[in-house]
Amino acid sequence: MSTLRKRILVIVGVLLLIVIGLGVAQLTRSKGVSGAGTFPPPEVTVAPVEQKDVALYTEWIGTLDGLVNADVRAQVTGYLSRQDYKEGDFVKAGELLFEIDPRPFQAVLDQTEGQLAQATAQLANAEAVQRRTELDVERYTPLAKAQAASQQDLDNAVQNNLAATATVATARAQIRTAEAAVETAKINLGFTRLTSPIDGIAGQAQLQVGALVTTSSSPVTTVSTVDPIKVYFTVSESEYLAFNRRFPTHTEREAQFKREPLYLVLADGTTYEHPGNIYFADRQVNEGTGAIRIAGLFPNPGNILRPGGYGKVRAANRIEKDALLVPQRAVTELQGSYQVALVDSENKVTFQTVQVGDHAGSQWIIEKGLKTGERVVADGTQKVRPGMQVNPKPYVDQTAGAEAR
């Protein structure tokens, strides 16, 4: 076979291979296109556009504090001899917390009681003397009139009686002084027992057993009433004025708090299960910040919340009438504009640009671009395209109830 013939055969073989390859590729593409039509439409969750009145909330940073914080201080000077409570436990009013060594105070009480007994005896003796001199006056008076006794004897008897009467008065005064000393000693002895002045949670001991305490010492501990617990937060003067203009009377404000109480978002992000109410507003606006301090009261069963904690106080500041609402996750932002994926009656997707307003819990208020009853894609927007057929499923927001507060 000549060299030219061999080259011709090679070229023909290569051309045949190219033709066969193109045919196989075309057949593969045809099968792929026909097979793609067999895939089911993607499943997405859809939510209807709702229209209703919604409360819009504002949040402020809050600080927890006891309703009553009672410092326990020493009223006498002495050494702490015993601690009778467990720090952090609930204590009753009158319950013993610390004891100061009572022995010096017991000795003073014993001494004053002895002095009182001595003064009582002196009074008894003075009264006996006074009675005897009184009898002398009674005896000498008729004798002097009958000149059976001299006037001098009568005058001496009268003077003796006056002196004895003064002695009795002095003895009675000494008794009152001794009784006061005994009472003071009893009070001081009682002050050696440092008891809780209120029902509440007893804090950490600030002084230990063996420490010397005086009337000028710092508190040995503090007891706080924490059920209900107080939460302080500050609002701007404009917010305060706006609220009071909307609800100018005490009755209207009380009714509003029943409709929309305060909610407390705890440090872990959860909403506290017990709503609260306004307790008081401070007497003045802070000149430096232009804000006014507000205190709210929240039930605290089990004393879970403690003074010093932080949280966010949430309250409704206005009502948006006939607001159009969609889940927040249904709205996507692209270069400063917002859009949603709509699903029509034929379950086909179109994209719609919208104008958003405020957040309302887990939903977004739509100001323009949507109508009531339209369906928006809540989950699955990343896998849909305009004109695509989808399989819609109802969307259920598990957090709507909690976040709406």
Secondary structure, DSSP 8 states (H G I E B T S, - for coil): --HHHHHHHHHHHHHHHHHHHHHHHHHHHHHHHHHHTTS---EEEEEE-EEEEEEEEEEEEEEEEEEEEEEE--SS-EEEEEE-S-TT-EE-TT-EEEEE--HHHHHHHHHHHHHHHHHHHHHHHHHHHHHHHHHHHHHHHHHHHTTSS-HHHHHHHHHHHHHHHHHHHHHHHHHHHHHHHHHHHHHHHHTTEEE-SSSEEE---SS-TT-EE-TTS--SEEEEEEEEEEEEEEEEHHHHHHHHHHS-SHHHHHHHHHHS-BEEE-TTS-B-SS-BEEEEEEEEE-TTT-EEEEEEEE--GGG-S-TT-EEEEEEEEEEEEEEEEEEGGG-EEETTEEEEEEE-TTSBEEEEEEEEEEEETTEEEEEES--TT-EEEEE-GGG--TT-B-EEEE---TTHHHHT-
